[in-house]
Amino acid sequence: MNYLGSTLPAIAMLAAFALIAGGTALLRRGGNRRQGVLMLVMAVVLIGNVVIATI
């Protein structure tokens, strides 16, 4: 795997962790519930994409 091929999944996983943290914070704080759920769904999709790309 080249440099870009190993860097992009790492960046995607960092983004997924940030989405999980932001989504749970929105849900706990009582903010926009729909946006919090969508952030969690986006994190799951992003993690799935990384898993598929690394297989």
Phi and psi in radians as a Rosetta constraint file:
Dihedral C 1 N 2 CA 2 C 2 CIRCULARHARMONIC -1.419 0.35
Dihedral N 2 CA 2 C 2 N 3 CIRCULARHARMONIC 3.140 0.35
Dihedral C 2 N 3 CA 3 C 3 CIRCULARHARMONIC -1.061 0.35
Dihedral N 3 CA 3 C 3 N 4 CIRCULARHARMONIC -0.798 0.35
Dihedral C 3 N 4 CA 4 C 4 CIRCULARHARMONIC -1.185 0.35
Dihedral N 4 CA 4 C 4 N 5 CIRCULARHARMONIC -0.639 0.35
Dihedral C 4 N 5 CA 5 C 5 CIRCULARHARMONIC -1.175 0.35
Dihedral N 5 CA 5 C 5 N 6 CIRCULARHARMONIC -0.424 0.35
Dihedral C 5 N 6 CA 6 C 6 CIRCULARHARMONIC -1.693 0.35
Dihedral N 6 CA 6 C 6 N 7 CIRCULARHARMONIC -0.290 0.35
Dihedral C 6 N 7 CA 7 C 7 CIRCULARHARMONIC -1.490 0.35
Dihedral N 7 CA 7 C 7 N 8 CIRCULARHARMONIC -0.696 0.35
Dihedral C 7 N 8 CA 8 C 8 CIRCULARHARMONIC -1.088 0.35
Dihedral N 8 CA 8 C 8 N 9 CIRCULARHARMONIC -0.747 0.35
Dihedral C 8 N 9 CA 9 C 9 CIRCULARHARMONIC -1.100 0.35
Dihedral N 9 CA 9 C 9 N 10 CIRCULARHARMONIC -0.588 0.35
Dihedral C 9 N 10 CA 10 C 10 CIRCULARHARMONIC -1.157 0.35
Dihedral N 10 CA 10 C 10 N 11 CIRCULARHARMONIC -0.731 0.35
Dihedral C 10 N 11 CA 11 C 11 CIRCULARHARMONIC -1.136 0.35
Dihedral N 11 CA 11 C 11 N 12 CIRCULARHARMONIC -0.692 0.35
Dihedral C 11 N 12 CA 12 C 12 CIRCULARHARMONIC -1.120 0.35
Dihedral N 12 CA 12 C 12 N 13 CIRCULARHARMONIC -0.662 0.35
Dihedral C 12 N 13 CA 13 C 13 CIRCULARHARMONIC -1.217 0.35
Dihedral N 13 CA 13 C 13 N 14 CIRCULARHARMONIC -0.644 0.35
Dihedral C 13 N 14 CA 14 C 14 CIRCULARHARMONIC -1.095 0.35
Dihedral N 14 CA 14 C 14 N 15 CIRCULARHARMONIC -0.710 0.35
Dihedral C 14 N 15 CA 15 C 15 CIRCULARHARMONIC -1.135 0.35
Dihedral N 15 CA 15 C 15 N 16 CIRCULARHARMONIC -0.667 0.35
Dihedral C 15 N 16 CA 16 C 16 CIRCULARHARMONIC -1.131 0.35
Dihedral N 16 CA 16 C 16 N 17 CIRCULARHARMONIC -0.727 0.35
Dihedral C 16 N 17 CA 17 C 17 CIRCULARHARMONIC -1.120 0.35
Dihedral N 17 CA 17 C 17 N 18 CIRCULARHARMONIC -0.671 0.35
Dihedral C 17 N 18 CA 18 C 18 CIRCULARHARMONIC -1.153 0.35
Dihedral N 18 CA 18 C 18 N 19 CIRCULARHARMONIC -0.682 0.35
Dihedral C 18 N 19 CA 19 C 19 CIRCULARHARMONIC -1.138 0.35
Dihedral N 19 CA 19 C 19 N 20 CIRCULARHARMONIC -0.699 0.35
Dihedral C 19 N 20 CA 20 C 20 CIRCULARHARMONIC -1.111 0.35
Dihedral N 20 CA 20 C 20 N 21 CIRCULARHARMONIC -0.780 0.35
Dihedral C 20 N 21 CA 21 C 21 CIRCULARHARMONIC -1.127 0.35
Dihedral N 21 CA 21 C 21 N 22 CIRCULARHARMONIC -0.767 0.35
Dihedral C 21 N 22 CA 22 C 22 CIRCULARHARMONIC -1.179 0.35
Dihedral N 22 CA 22 C 22 N 23 CIRCULARHARMONIC -0.701 0.35
Dihedral C 22 N 23 CA 23 C 23 CIRCULARHARMONIC -1.138 0.35
Dihedral N 23 CA 23 C 23 N 24 CIRCULARHARMONIC -0.769 0.35
Dihedral C 23 N 24 CA 24 C 24 CIRCULARHARMONIC -1.196 0.35
Dihedral N 24 CA 24 C 24 N 25 CIRCULARHARMONIC -0.601 0.35
Dihedral C 24 N 25 CA 25 C 25 CIRCULARHARMONIC -1.139 0.35
Dihedral N 25 CA 25 C 25 N 26 CIRCULARHARMONIC -0.718 0.35
Dihedral C 25 N 26 CA 26 C 26 CIRCULARHARMONIC -1.124 0.35
Dihedral N 26 CA 26 C 26 N 27 CIRCULARHARMONIC -0.711 0.35
Dihedral C 26 N 27 CA 27 C 27 CIRCULARHARMONIC -1.205 0.35
Dihedral N 27 CA 27 C 27 N 28 CIRCULARHARMONIC -0.681 0.35
Dihedral C 27 N 28 CA 28 C 28 CIRCULARHARMONIC -1.228 0.35
Dihedral N 28 CA 28 C 28 N 29 CIRCULARHARMONIC -0.674 0.35
Dihedral C 28 N 29 CA 29 C 29 CIRCULARHARMONIC -1.323 0.35
Dihedral N 29 CA 29 C 29 N 30 CIRCULARHARMONIC -0.264 0.35
Dihedral C 29 N 30 CA 30 C 30 CIRCULARHARMONIC 1.442 0.35
Dihedral N 30 CA 30 C 30 N 31 CIRCULARHARMONIC 0.430 0.35
Dihedral C 30 N 31 CA 31 C 31 CIRCULARHARMONIC -1.318 0.35
Dihedral N 31 CA 31 C 31 N 32 CIRCULARHARMONIC -2.557 0.35
Dihedral C 31 N 32 CA 32 C 32 CIRCULARHARMONIC -1.237 0.35
Dihedral N 32 CA 32 C 32 N 33 CIRCULARHARMONIC 1.833 0.35
Dihedral C 32 N 33 CA 33 C 33 CIRCULARHARMONIC -1.095 0.35
Dihedral N 33 CA 33 C 33 N 34 CIRCULARHARMONIC -0.741 0.35
Dihedral C 33 N 34 CA 34 C 34 CIRCULARHARMONIC -1.086 0.35
Dihedral N 34 CA 34 C 34 N 35 CIRCULARHARMONIC -0.733 0.35
Dihedral C 34 N 35 CA 35 C 35 CIRCULARHARMONIC -1.159 0.35
Dihedral N 35 CA 35 C 35 N 36 CIRCULARHARMONIC -0.668 0.35
Dihedral C 35 N 36 CA 36 C 36 CIRCULARHARMONIC -1.114 0.35
Dihedral N 36 CA 36 C 36 N 37 CIRCULARHARMONIC -0.746 0.35
Dihedral C 36 N 37 CA 37 C 37 CIRCULARHARMONIC -1.154 0.35
Dihedral N 37 CA 37 C 37 N 38 CIRCULARHARMONIC -0.722 0.35
Dihedral C 37 N 38 CA 38 C 38 CIRCULARHARMONIC -1.125 0.35
Dihedral N 38 CA 38 C 38 N 39 CIRCULARHARMONIC -0.595 0.35
Dihedral C 38 N 39 CA 39 C 39 CIRCULARHARMONIC -1.150 0.35
Dihedral N 39 CA 39 C 39 N 40 CIRCULARHARMONIC -0.691 0.35
Dihedral C 39 N 40 CA 40 C 40 CIRCULARHARMONIC -1.189 0.35
Dihedral N 40 CA 40 C 40 N 41 CIRCULARHARMONIC -0.681 0.35
Dihedral C 40 N 41 CA 41 C 41 CIRCULARHARMONIC -1.125 0.35
Dihedral N 41 CA 41 C 41 N 42 CIRCULARHARMONIC -0.730 0.35
Dihedral C 41 N 42 CA 42 C 42 CIRCULARHARMONIC -1.097 0.35
Dihedral N 42 CA 42 C 42 N 43 CIRCULARHARMONIC -0.647 0.35
Dihedral C 42 N 43 CA 43 C 43 CIRCULARHARMONIC -1.127 0.35
Dihedral N 43 CA 43 C 43 N 44 CIRCULARHARMONIC -0.724 0.35
Dihedral C 43 N 44 CA 44 C 44 CIRCULARHARMONIC -1.127 0.35
Dihedral N 44 CA 44 C 44 N 45 CIRCULARHARMONIC -0.744 0.35
Dihedral C 44 N 45 CA 45 C 45 CIRCULARHARMONIC -1.112 0.35
Dihedral N 45 CA 45 C 45 N 46 CIRCULARHARMONIC -0.726 0.35
Dihedral C 45 N 46 CA 46 C 46 CIRCULARHARMONIC -1.139 0.35
Dihedral N 46 CA 46 C 46 N 47 CIRCULARHARMONIC -0.739 0.35
Dihedral C 46 N 47 CA 47 C 47 CIRCULARHARMONIC -1.134 0.35
Dihedral N 47 CA 47 C 47 N 48 CIRCULARHARMONIC -0.709 0.35
Dihedral C 47 N 48 CA 48 C 48 CIRCULARHARMONIC -1.057 0.35
Dihedral N 48 CA 48 C 48 N 49 CIRCULARHARMONIC -0.712 0.35
Dihedral C 48 N 49 CA 49 C 49 CIRCULARHARMONIC -1.115 0.35
Dihedral N 49 CA 49 C 49 N 50 CIRCULARHARMONIC -0.696 0.35
Dihedral C 49 N 50 CA 50 C 50 CIRCULARHARMONIC -1.155 0.35
Dihedral N 50 CA 50 C 50 N 51 CIRCULARHARMONIC -0.726 0.35
Dihedral C 50 N 51 CA 51 C 51 CIRCULARHARMONIC -1.102 0.35
Dihedral N 51 CA 51 C 51 N 52 CIRCULARHARMONIC -0.773 0.35
Dihedral C 51 N 52 CA 52 C 52 CIRCULARHARMONIC -1.130 0.35
Dihedral N 52 CA 52 C 52 N 53 CIRCULARHARMONIC -0.708 0.35
Dihedral C 52 N 53 CA 53 C 53 CIRCULARHARMONIC -1.219 0.35
Dihedral N 53 CA 53 C 53 N 54 CIRCULARHARMONIC -0.482 0.35
Dihedral C 53 N 54 CA 54 C 54 CIRCULARHARMONIC -1.587 0.35
Dihedral N 54 CA 54 C 54 N 55 CIRCULARHARMONIC -0.144 0.35
